[in-house]
Amino acid sequence: MEVGPDLKYVEYADFPRLPDSTRLSAALRLASRIIPRLLLGLLVTMIVGVVVFYGHARLGDNSIEAERRSAIRAGIEKFNLMHDGDTADPASLLLLEQFSGVRRLRWETEPDQHGREVQSVLDGNGRILGWLSWDSERPLTTTAQHFLPLFVLIACGLIALAFLSLWQARRIADELATIDQRMRGLACQDPLTGLPNGTRTMQILEQALATRAPDEAITCCYLDLTGFRELSDTIGLPWCNELVRVIALKLTETLSQGAVLGRIGRHRFVLILRTPSAQAGFNIAQEAEKAVSNPLWVHGQGVQIRANIGVAHAPRDGLTSDELFRHATLAMRVAKRTGPGHVVAFEPAMESDLQERRFLERELKRALDEDALDLHYQPIVSAQGARIVGVEALLRWTHPTRGKIPPMAFVPIAENCGMMARLGEFVLYRALNDAKRWPDLFIAVNLSPIQVKDRALYALVSSMLAETGIEPSRVVLEITEGVLIDDPEETRKRLEELRELGVRIALDDFGSGYSSLRYLQNLPFDKLKIDSAFVAPLGRSANSAVIIQAIVTLGRALNLSVLVEGVETEEQRVLLRLAGCDEMQGFLFAKPMPREKIDELLLAAKLESARGTVSTAQAS
């Protein structure tokens, strides 16, 4: 299967984060009910205000008109308007206008039919003689009538605004509800593979446990793909993302119907199975690992991905989703420590192992803070004459309650929890300072794979050499074969940088792992250190002697010195010397010991040498 080049990938964390659309939609729906009501309330208030204002205007104009009419009646009584029996005296009309303040008074013999105000004039017998008329002046009512169209226009605008805001708020609320539904779907889906994400996967696991039949097993498999960190440096992150997508597709096609595959990390998946038995679930997990391990063709090169899978079954290993997932995680970590391509089922002992690891992690951090670690040194002797030529620094930890804790127990923990940099710095600093006690010996210091990959290693070694004043040629840095496999090119750069400082590089435990002639040719080594596994069978197996002889010959051809470790018997020493080894190390010569014991051992060797010199001189 070949991976295509057109890639578009974003992590879920990179999706634009919208406001809480559910709350916003509810707020808009509430606003769609409140705003129209507010606007209608304002409209009613305005109408009531207009009616009240118009009513007050009419009352005010009626009051003014009543005052005018009273003034005219009073003037009629005061002035004699009649010039003769049926005609008003013009002079009296003028006086009446001045008295009442009403302009343009006219005498009418008939009631006015044109909307003018009128006041009847009576004689002494109460008979109507005529009428006085004048123009009606109602300023307040007229003003109110002028503003009435504006009020009507405003009212229509408010009504239109109310309906518009109601429609817009409901439209936005509906759109937000749709967006919220889509976002809820995205929140449960991995954007790269389309699989359920971590949250949704755990919900599915909870549902499976809640609906489990009595004779049914629920299997939770934690699947971790290996080698992606190095692969991303080789083919690039986009291709790795596409590779994850293709692997997810392969797993989905391989699994039986009813199985659920979810993605919970960049290269981590969870597989949920309903099976009739725990063994059936474990078998499916093994099939999933085989499906992943099939080679793929990516970016012009073949790629083989392996998976470590931890398996936990309900009800045997837990009844809740958290418990089952935690146990699957523990099993996956055990599989990862075992090596790529392993499927491991959870065992109760893994819980105690986890507690032990956490205890050691906590206590190791305290030991580093309190400077409670120490170094012991094992002598390295010359194959010719057993003269001490160097020492290897070995880390030791004596716990206050646990006693001596071997490095193989706590060094992997330091590597996993990020303390290896501090631990390596402590070992290098203490070893170089102690080396000043033994100016005639070289000192060998082991480097962990994490230290070799660290780009700050060159600066650390350089500063330590400058601070302690140790001659770089006296320092031998030992690396294991596992470093070579992870990233040979990067390892070569690191080792060449160290060689530029003048230190020597040794390949430790040669033959026990992945060594190849290509590594020995291309990497700047100065020394081969033969693993003790080849020394133990010496004298009992002819093959061991042949292998050691071949390694020594290979070292000679590559101009490398050869050191063999694990020498415990005199017979082994003789055979190794005859094979051509340069240096030896083992319990036959000395066990690891504190630096004070090394001082005593060197002093005893000097005294023995001095006595031998004196004896030779006396014999002469």
LINGIKA-V678240 format. One record per pair of residues at least 12 apart in sequence whose ideal C-beta (glycine too) atoms are under 10 Angstrom apart, sorted by the first residue. I is the first residue (numbers start at 1). J is the second residue. Records with the same first field share a line. If there is no record, write none. Layout:
# LINGIKA-V678240
I = J + J
This chain:
# LINGIKA-V678240
1 = 246 + 247 + 249 + 250 + 294 + 295 + 296 + 297 + 298
2 = 246 + 296 + 297 + 298 + 299 + 300
3 = 235 + 239 + 240 + 241 + 242 + 243 + 245 + 246 + 296 + 297 + 298 + 299 + 303
4 = 242 + 246
5 = 238 + 239 + 242 + 299
6 = 238 + 242
7 = 236 + 237 + 238 + 239 + 241 + 242 + 245
8 = 192 + 238 + 241 + 242
9 = 191 + 192 + 237 + 238 + 240 + 241 + 242 + 244 + 245
10 = 191 + 192 + 241
11 = 190 + 191 + 192 + 241 + 266
12 = 186 + 187 + 189 + 190 + 191 + 192 + 197 + 198 + 263
13 = 191
14 = 191
15 = 183 + 186 + 187 + 191
16 = 183
17 = 183
18 = 176 + 179 + 180 + 183
19 = 176
20 = 176 + 180 + 183
21 = 173 + 175 + 176 + 177 + 178 + 179 + 180 + 181 + 182 + 183 + 184
22 = 176 + 177 + 179 + 180 + 181 + 183 + 184
23 = 176 + 180
24 = 172 + 173 + 176 + 177 + 179 + 180
25 = 172 + 173 + 174 + 175 + 176 + 177 + 178 + 179 + 180
26 = 173 + 176 + 177
27 = 169 + 173 + 176
28 = 168 + 169 + 170 + 171 + 172 + 173 + 174 + 175 + 176 + 177
29 = 169 + 170 + 172 + 173 + 174 + 176 + 177
30 = 169 + 173
31 = 165 + 166 + 168 + 169 + 170 + 172 + 173
32 = 165 + 166 + 167 + 168 + 169 + 170 + 171 + 172 + 173
33 = 166 + 169 + 170
34 = 165 + 169
35 = 161 + 162 + 165 + 166 + 168 + 169
36 = 158 + 159 + 161 + 162 + 163 + 164 + 165 + 166 + 167 + 169
37 = 162 + 166
38 = 158 + 162 + 165
39 = 157 + 158 + 159 + 160 + 161 + 162 + 163 + 164 + 165 + 166
40 = 158 + 159 + 162
41 = 158 + 162
42 = 154 + 155 + 158 + 161 + 162
43 = 154 + 155 + 156 + 157 + 158 + 159 + 161 + 162
44 = 155 + 158
46 = 151 + 152 + 154 + 155 + 158
47 = 151 + 152 + 155
49 = 151
50 = 144 + 147 + 148 + 150 + 151 + 152 + 154 + 155
53 = 140 + 143 + 144 + 147 + 148 + 151
54 = 140 + 141 + 143 + 144 + 145 + 147 + 148 + 151
55 = 141 + 144
56 = 140 + 141 + 144
57 = 138 + 139 + 140 + 141 + 142 + 143 + 144 + 145 + 147
58 = 138 + 140 + 141 + 144
59 = 140 + 141
60 = 138 + 139 + 140 + 141 + 144
61 = 136 + 137 + 138 + 139 + 140 + 141 + 142 + 143 + 144
62 = 138 + 140 + 141
63 = 140
64 = 137 + 138 + 139 + 140
65 = 102 + 117 + 136 + 137 + 138
67 = 100 + 101
68 = 100 + 101 + 102 + 117 + 119 + 134 + 136 + 137
69 = 100 + 102 + 117 + 118 + 119 + 132 + 134
70 = 100 + 119
71 = 96 + 99 + 100 + 101 + 102
72 = 96 + 97 + 99 + 100 + 101 + 102 + 105 + 117 + 119 + 121 + 132 + 134
73 = 100 + 119 + 120 + 121 + 132
74 = 96 + 99 + 100
75 = 92 + 93 + 95 + 96 + 97 + 98 + 99 + 100 + 101 + 102 + 105 + 119 + 132
76 = 92 + 96 + 99 + 100 + 119 + 120 + 121 + 122 + 132
78 = 92 + 95 + 96 + 99
79 = 91 + 92 + 93 + 94 + 95 + 96 + 99
80 = 92 + 95
81 = 93 + 95 + 96 + 105 + 107 + 121 + 129 + 130 + 132
82 = 107 + 121 + 123 + 129 + 130
83 = 107
85 = 123 + 129
86 = 107 + 109 + 129 + 130
87 = 107 + 109 + 129 + 130
88 = 105 + 106 + 107 + 108 + 109 + 121 + 129 + 130 + 131 + 132
89 = 107
90 = 107
92 = 105 + 107
93 = 105 + 106 + 107 + 132
96 = 132
97 = 134
100 = 119 + 132 + 134
102 = 117 + 119 + 132 + 134 + 135 + 137
103 = 134 + 135 + 137
104 = 116 + 133 + 134 + 135
105 = 119 + 132 + 133 + 134 + 135
106 = 118 + 131 + 132 + 133 + 134 + 135
107 = 121 + 129 + 130 + 131 + 132 + 133
108 = 120 + 121 + 130 + 131 + 132 + 133
109 = 128 + 129 + 130 + 131
110 = 130 + 131 + 133
111 = 128 + 130 + 131 + 133
112 = 131 + 132 + 133 + 134
114 = 133 + 135
115 = 133 + 135 + 136
116 = 131 + 132 + 133 + 134 + 135 + 136
117 = 131 + 132 + 133 + 134 + 135 + 136 + 137
118 = 130 + 131 + 132 + 133 + 134
119 = 131 + 132 + 133 + 134
120 = 132
185 = 200
187 = 199 + 200
188 = 200 + 201 + 203 + 204 + 262
189 = 262 + 263
190 = 244 + 245 + 248 + 262 + 263 + 264 + 265 + 269
191 = 263
192 = 241 + 242 + 244 + 245 + 248 + 263 + 266
193 = 241 + 244 + 245 + 246 + 247 + 248 + 249 + 251 + 252 + 261 + 262 + 263 + 269
194 = 245 + 248 + 249 + 252 + 263
195 = 245 + 248 + 249 + 251 + 252 + 260 + 261 + 262 + 263 + 264 + 269 + 270
196 = 260 + 261 + 262 + 263 + 264 + 270 + 272
197 = 262 + 263 + 264 + 265
198 = 262 + 263 + 264 + 265 + 268 + 270 + 325
199 = 262 + 264
200 = 260 + 262 + 263 + 264
201 = 220 + 260 + 261 + 262 + 263 + 264 + 269 + 270 + 271 + 272 + 321 + 325
202 = 220 + 262 + 264 + 270 + 272 + 321 + 322 + 325
203 = 262 + 321
204 = 260 + 262 + 270 + 272 + 321
205 = 218 + 220 + 260 + 262 + 270 + 272 + 314 + 320 + 321 + 322 + 324 + 325 + 328
206 = 320 + 321 + 322 + 324
207 = 260 + 272 + 321
208 = 220 + 258 + 260 + 272 + 273 + 274 + 314 + 321 + 324
209 = 272 + 314 + 315 + 318 + 319 + 320 + 321 + 323 + 324
210 = 321
211 = 274
212 = 274 + 314 + 315 + 319
213 = 274 + 276
214 = 315
215 = 276 + 277
216 = 274 + 275 + 276 + 277 + 314 + 315
217 = 273 + 274 + 275 + 276 + 277 + 278 + 279 + 280 + 281 + 282 + 313 + 314 + 315 + 316 + 317
218 = 272 + 273 + 274 + 275 + 278 + 281 + 312 + 313 + 314 + 315 + 317 + 318 + 319 + 321 + 324
219 = 259 + 271 + 272 + 273 + 274 + 275 + 277 + 278 + 279 + 280 + 281 + 282 + 283 + 284 + 285 + 311 + 312 + 313 + 314 + 317 + 324 + 328 + 345
220 = 270 + 271 + 272 + 273 + 281 + 285 + 310 + 311 + 312 + 313 + 314 + 317 + 318 + 321 + 323 + 324 + 325 + 326 + 327 + 328 + 329 + 331 + 346
221 = 259 + 261 + 269 + 270 + 271 + 272 + 273 + 281 + 282 + 284 + 285 + 286 + 288 + 289 + 307 + 309 + 310 + 311 + 312 + 313 + 328 + 331 + 332 + 343 + 345
222 = 264 + 268 + 269 + 270 + 271 + 285 + 308 + 309 + 310 + 311 + 312 + 324 + 325 + 326 + 327 + 328 + 329 + 330 + 331 + 332 + 333 + 335 + 346
223 = 247 + 251 + 261 + 263 + 264 + 267 + 268 + 269 + 270 + 271 + 285 + 288 + 289 + 292 + 307 + 308 + 309 + 310 + 311 + 328 + 332 + 335 + 343
224 = 265 + 267 + 268 + 269 + 306 + 307 + 308 + 309 + 310 + 329 + 332 + 333 + 335 + 336 + 340
225 = 240 + 243 + 244 + 247 + 265 + 266 + 267 + 268 + 269 + 292 + 305 + 306 + 307 + 308 + 340
226 = 267 + 292 + 305 + 306 + 307 + 308 + 335 + 336 + 339 + 340 + 341 + 342
227 = 240 + 267 + 303 + 304 + 305 + 306 + 340 + 486
228 = 240 + 241 + 243 + 244 + 266 + 267 + 268 + 305
229 = 266 + 267 + 486 + 487
230 = 485 + 486 + 487 + 490
231 = 243 + 267 + 298 + 303 + 305
232 = 266 + 267
233 = 487 + 489 + 490
234 = 298 + 299 + 301 + 303 + 487 + 489
235 = 298 + 299 + 300 + 301 + 303
236 = 298 + 299
237 = 266
238 = 299
239 = 298 + 299 + 303
240 = 266 + 267 + 298 + 299 + 303 + 305
241 = 266 + 267
242 = 298 + 299
243 = 267 + 296 + 298 + 299 + 303 + 305
244 = 263 + 265 + 266 + 267 + 268 + 269 + 305
245 = 263
246 = 296 + 298 + 305
247 = 267 + 269 + 291 + 292 + 294 + 296 + 305 + 307
248 = 261 + 262 + 263 + 269
250 = 288 + 291 + 292 + 294 + 296
251 = 269 + 271 + 287 + 288 + 289 + 291 + 292 + 307
252 = 291
253 = 291
254 = 284 + 287 + 288 + 290 + 291 + 292 + 294
255 = 271 + 273 + 284 + 287 + 288 + 291
256 = 273 + 274 + 275 + 284 + 287
258 = 272 + 273 + 274 + 275
259 = 271 + 272 + 273 + 274 + 275 + 281 + 284 + 288
260 = 272 + 273 + 274
261 = 273 + 288
264 = 325
267 = 305 + 307
268 = 307 + 308 + 329 + 332
269 = 288 + 292 + 307 + 309
270 = 325 + 328 + 329
271 = 284 + 285 + 288 + 309 + 311 + 328
272 = 321 + 324 + 325
273 = 285 + 288 + 311 + 313
275 = 313
277 = 313
278 = 311 + 312 + 313 + 314 + 315 + 316 + 317 + 345
279 = 313 + 345
280 = 313
281 = 311 + 312 + 313 + 314 + 345
282 = 309 + 311 + 313 + 343 + 344 + 345
283 = 343
284 = 311
285 = 307 + 309 + 310 + 311 + 328 + 331 + 343 + 344 + 345
286 = 309 + 311 + 342 + 343
287 = 343
288 = 307 + 309 + 343
289 = 306 + 307 + 308 + 309 + 335 + 340 + 341 + 342 + 343
290 = 307 + 341 + 343
291 = 307
292 = 304 + 305 + 306 + 307 + 309 + 341
293 = 305 + 306 + 307 + 340 + 341
304 = 340 + 341
305 = 340 + 341
306 = 339 + 340 + 341 + 342
307 = 332 + 335 + 340 + 341 + 342 + 343
308 = 331 + 332 + 333 + 334 + 335 + 336 + 337 + 338 + 339 + 340 + 341 + 342 + 343 + 344
309 = 328 + 331 + 332 + 335 + 336 + 341 + 342 + 343 + 344 + 345
310 = 325 + 327 + 328 + 329 + 330 + 331 + 332 + 333 + 334 + 335 + 336 + 342 + 343 + 344 + 345 + 346 + 350
311 = 327 + 328 + 331 + 332 + 335 + 343 + 344 + 345 + 346
312 = 324 + 325 + 326 + 327 + 328 + 329 + 330 + 331 + 332 + 345 + 346 + 350
313 = 327 + 328 + 345 + 346
314 = 327
316 = 345 + 346 + 348
317 = 330 + 331 + 345 + 346 + 347 + 348 + 350
318 = 346
324 = 346
326 = 346 + 351 + 354
327 = 345 + 346 + 347 + 348 + 350 + 351
328 = 344 + 345 + 346
329 = 346 + 350 + 354
330 = 344 + 346 + 347 + 349 + 350 + 351 + 353 + 354
331 = 343 + 344 + 345 + 346 + 347 + 350
332 = 344 + 346
333 = 350 + 353 + 354 + 357 + 416
334 = 346 + 347 + 349 + 350 + 353 + 354
336 = 416
337 = 412 + 416
356 = 409 + 413
357 = 409 + 410 + 412 + 413 + 416 + 417
358 = 413 + 417
359 = 399 + 402 + 413
360 = 397 + 399 + 402 + 405 + 409 + 410 + 412 + 413 + 414 + 417
361 = 410 + 413 + 414 + 416 + 417 + 418 + 419
362 = 413 + 417
363 = 397 + 399 + 400 + 401 + 402 + 405 + 410 + 413
364 = 397 + 399 + 405 + 409 + 410 + 411 + 413 + 414 + 417 + 419 + 422 + 423
365 = 413 + 414 + 417 + 419 + 422
366 = 399 + 400
367 = 397 + 398 + 399 + 400 + 405 + 410 + 423 + 426
368 = 397 + 414 + 419 + 422 + 423 + 425 + 426
369 = 422
371 = 426 + 430
372 = 397 + 398 + 399 + 400
373 = 395 + 396 + 397 + 398 + 410 + 423 + 426 + 427 + 430
374 = 394 + 395 + 396 + 397 + 398 + 426 + 430 + 594 + 595
375 = 391 + 392 + 393 + 394 + 395 + 396 + 426 + 427 + 430 + 431 + 433 + 434 + 445 + 592 + 594 + 595
376 = 391 + 392 + 393 + 394 + 395 + 396 + 591 + 592 + 593 + 594 + 595 + 597 + 598
377 = 390 + 391 + 392 + 393 + 394 + 431 + 434 + 435 + 437 + 438 + 441 + 443 + 444 + 590 + 592 + 593 + 594 + 595 + 597 + 598 + 601
378 = 390 + 391 + 392 + 393 + 394 + 444 + 565 + 585 + 586 + 587 + 589 + 590 + 591 + 592 + 593 + 598
379 = 391 + 392 + 441 + 584 + 585 + 586 + 589 + 590 + 591 + 592 + 593 + 597 + 598 + 601 + 602 + 605
380 = 392 + 441 + 442 + 443 + 444 + 476 + 529 + 563 + 565 + 582 + 583 + 584 + 585 + 586 + 589 + 590
381 = 563 + 567 + 573 + 583 + 584 + 585 + 586 + 588 + 589 + 590
382 = 577 + 581 + 582 + 583 + 584
383 = 562 + 563 + 564 + 567 + 573 + 576 + 577 + 578 + 579 + 580 + 581 + 582 + 583 + 584
384 = 577 + 581 + 582 + 583
385 = 577
386 = 573 + 577 + 584 + 588 + 589 + 605
387 = 440 + 605 + 609
388 = 438 + 440 + 441 + 589 + 590 + 598 + 601 + 602 + 605
389 = 440 + 441 + 442 + 563 + 582 + 583 + 584
390 = 435 + 438 + 440 + 441 + 442 + 443 + 444 + 474 + 476 + 563 + 583 + 585
391 = 431 + 434 + 435 + 438 + 441 + 442 + 443 + 444 + 585 + 590 + 592 + 593 + 595 + 598 + 601 + 602
392 = 431 + 442 + 443 + 444 + 445 + 446 + 476 + 478 + 506 + 508 + 529 + 563 + 565 + 585 + 592
393 = 427 + 428 + 430 + 431 + 432 + 434 + 435 + 443 + 444 + 445 + 446 + 478 + 592 + 595
394 = 407 + 427 + 431 + 444 + 445 + 446 + 592 + 593
395 = 407 + 410 + 411 + 414 + 423 + 424 + 426 + 427 + 430 + 431 + 445 + 446 + 592
396 = 592 + 594
397 = 409 + 410 + 411
407 = 423 + 446
410 = 423
411 = 423 + 424 + 446 + 448
412 = 448
414 = 448 + 450
415 = 448 + 449 + 450 + 451
416 = 450
418 = 450
419 = 450
420 = 447 + 448 + 449 + 450 + 451 + 454
421 = 448 + 450 + 451 + 454 + 456 + 457 + 460
423 = 448 + 450 + 451
424 = 445 + 446 + 447 + 448 + 450 + 451 + 452 + 454 + 457 + 460
425 = 451 + 456 + 460 + 463 + 464
427 = 445 + 446 + 447 + 448 + 451
428 = 445 + 446 + 447 + 451 + 457 + 460 + 461 + 463 + 464 + 465 + 468 + 475 + 477
429 = 460 + 463 + 464 + 467 + 468
430 = 445 + 595
431 = 443 + 444 + 445 + 446 + 464 + 468 + 470 + 475 + 595
432 = 445 + 461 + 464 + 465 + 467 + 468 + 469 + 470 + 474 + 475
433 = 464 + 467 + 468 + 469 + 470 + 595
434 = 468 + 594 + 595 + 598 + 599
435 = 468 + 470 + 471 + 474 + 475 + 595
436 = 468 + 469 + 470
437 = 595 + 596 + 598 + 599 + 602
438 = 474 + 595 + 598 + 599 + 602
439 = 470 + 471 + 474
440 = 474 + 602 + 606
441 = 474 + 598 + 602
442 = 470 + 471 + 473 + 474 + 475 + 476 + 503 + 504 + 583
443 = 470 + 474 + 475 + 476
444 = 474 + 475 + 476 + 477 + 478 + 504 + 506 + 508 + 527 + 529 + 563 + 585
445 = 461 + 464 + 475 + 476 + 477 + 478 + 503 + 506
446 = 476 + 477 + 478 + 479 + 480 + 506 + 508
447 = 461 + 477 + 478 + 479 + 480 + 483 + 494 + 495 + 498 + 505 + 506 + 508
448 = 479 + 480 + 482 + 483
449 = 479 + 480 + 481 + 482 + 483 + 484 + 485 + 486 + 487 + 491
450 = 483
451 = 477 + 479 + 483 + 494
452 = 477 + 479 + 480 + 482 + 483 + 484 + 486 + 487 + 490 + 491 + 494 + 495 + 498
453 = 483 + 486 + 487 + 490 + 491 + 494
454 = 494
455 = 490 + 493 + 494 + 497
457 = 477 + 494 + 495 + 497 + 498
458 = 493 + 494 + 496 + 497 + 498 + 500 + 501
459 = 497
461 = 475 + 477 + 497 + 498 + 501 + 503
462 = 497 + 498 + 500 + 501 + 503
464 = 501
465 = 501 + 502 + 503
466 = 501
470 = 503
471 = 502 + 503
472 = 498 + 499 + 500 + 501 + 502 + 503 + 504
473 = 501 + 502 + 503 + 504 + 526
474 = 502 + 503 + 504
475 = 498 + 501 + 502 + 503 + 504 + 505
476 = 503 + 504 + 505 + 506 + 526 + 527 + 529 + 561 + 563
477 = 495 + 498 + 499 + 501 + 503 + 504 + 505 + 506 + 508 + 526
478 = 504 + 505 + 506 + 507 + 508 + 509 + 527 + 529 + 563
479 = 491 + 494 + 495 + 498 + 505 + 506 + 507 + 508 + 509 + 523 + 525 + 529
480 = 507 + 508 + 509 + 510 + 512 + 513 + 514 + 529
481 = 507 + 508 + 509 + 510 + 511 + 512 + 513 + 514 + 515 + 516 + 519 + 531
482 = 509 + 512 + 513 + 514
483 = 495 + 507 + 508 + 513 + 514 + 519 + 523
484 = 507 + 513 + 514 + 515 + 516 + 518 + 519 + 520 + 522 + 523
485 = 513 + 514 + 515 + 516 + 519
488 = 516 + 518 + 519 + 522 + 523
489 = 522
491 = 519 + 522 + 523
492 = 519 + 522 + 523 + 524
494 = 523
495 = 507 + 523 + 524 + 525 + 526
496 = 523 + 524
497 = 524
498 = 524
499 = 524 + 525 + 526
500 = 524
503 = 526
504 = 524 + 525 + 526 + 527 + 561
505 = 523 + 524 + 525 + 526 + 527
506 = 525 + 526 + 527 + 528 + 529 + 560 + 561 + 563
507 = 519 + 520 + 523 + 525 + 526 + 527 + 528 + 529 + 530 + 555 + 560
508 = 527 + 528 + 529 + 530 + 531 + 563 + 565
509 = 529 + 530 + 531 + 532 + 533 + 565
510 = 525 + 527 + 528 + 529 + 530 + 531 + 534 + 551 + 554 + 555 + 560 + 562 + 563 + 564
511 = 528 + 529 + 530 + 531 + 533 + 534 + 547 + 548 + 550 + 551
512 = 530 + 531 + 532 + 533 + 534
513 = 531
515 = 528 + 531 + 551
517 = 554 + 557 + 558
520 = 554 + 555 + 557 + 558 + 560
521 = 558
525 = 555 + 558 + 559 + 560 + 561
526 = 559 + 560 + 561
527 = 555 + 560 + 561 + 562 + 563 + 582 + 583
528 = 551 + 552 + 554 + 555 + 558 + 560 + 561 + 562 + 563 + 564 + 581 + 582
529 = 561 + 562 + 563 + 564 + 565 + 583 + 585
530 = 547 + 548 + 551 + 552 + 555 + 562 + 563 + 564 + 565 + 566 + 576 + 579 + 581 + 584
531 = 551 + 564 + 565 + 566
532 = 564 + 565 + 566 + 567 + 568 + 585 + 586
533 = 547 + 565 + 566
534 = 547 + 548 + 551 + 564 + 565 + 566 + 576
535 = 548 + 564 + 565 + 566 + 567 + 568 + 569 + 572 + 573 + 575 + 576 + 581 + 584 + 586
536 = 566 + 567 + 568 + 569 + 572
537 = 572
538 = 564 + 566 + 567 + 568 + 569 + 571 + 572 + 573 + 574 + 575 + 576 + 579
539 = 569 + 571 + 572 + 574 + 575
540 = 571
544 = 572 + 575
545 = 575 + 576 + 578 + 579
546 = 579
547 = 579
548 = 562 + 564 + 572 + 575 + 576 + 579 + 580 + 581
549 = 575 + 576 + 578 + 579 + 580 + 581
550 = 579
551 = 564 + 579 + 580 + 581
552 = 564 + 576 + 579 + 580 + 581 + 582
553 = 579 + 580
555 = 580 + 581 + 582
556 = 580 + 582
560 = 582
561 = 581 + 582 + 583
562 = 576 + 579 + 580 + 581 + 582 + 583 + 584
563 = 581 + 582 + 583 + 584 + 585
564 = 576 + 577 + 579 + 581 + 582 + 583 + 584 + 585 + 586
565 = 583 + 584 + 585 + 586
566 = 584 + 585 + 586 + 587 + 588
567 = 581 + 584 + 585 + 586 + 587 + 588 + 589
568 = 586 + 587 + 588 + 589
569 = 586 + 587 + 588
570 = 588
571 = 588
572 = 584 + 586 + 588
573 = 586 + 588 + 589
589 = 601
